Amino acid sequence: MKVIVDYDLCEANAVCQKSCPDVFRVEEDDSLTLLVAEIPERLRAQAEEAVRLCPRQALRLEG
């Protein structure tokens, strides 16, 4: 499974980073970086939570 980010919607408000810091990082320039290409099973629940909590609905899971 991987995360797809709609960077046009993303405001880099760090809600995803708080939910799943092993996958998401908000940089000092307020851009979002994905730290992994494929979400490991052990992080699935946290990644799903990050997607669910995204206030701009800029994230989705695929695969």
Helices and strands as residue ranges (DSSP letters): E 2-5, H 15-19, E 24-26, E 32-34, G 41-43, H 44-53, E 59-62
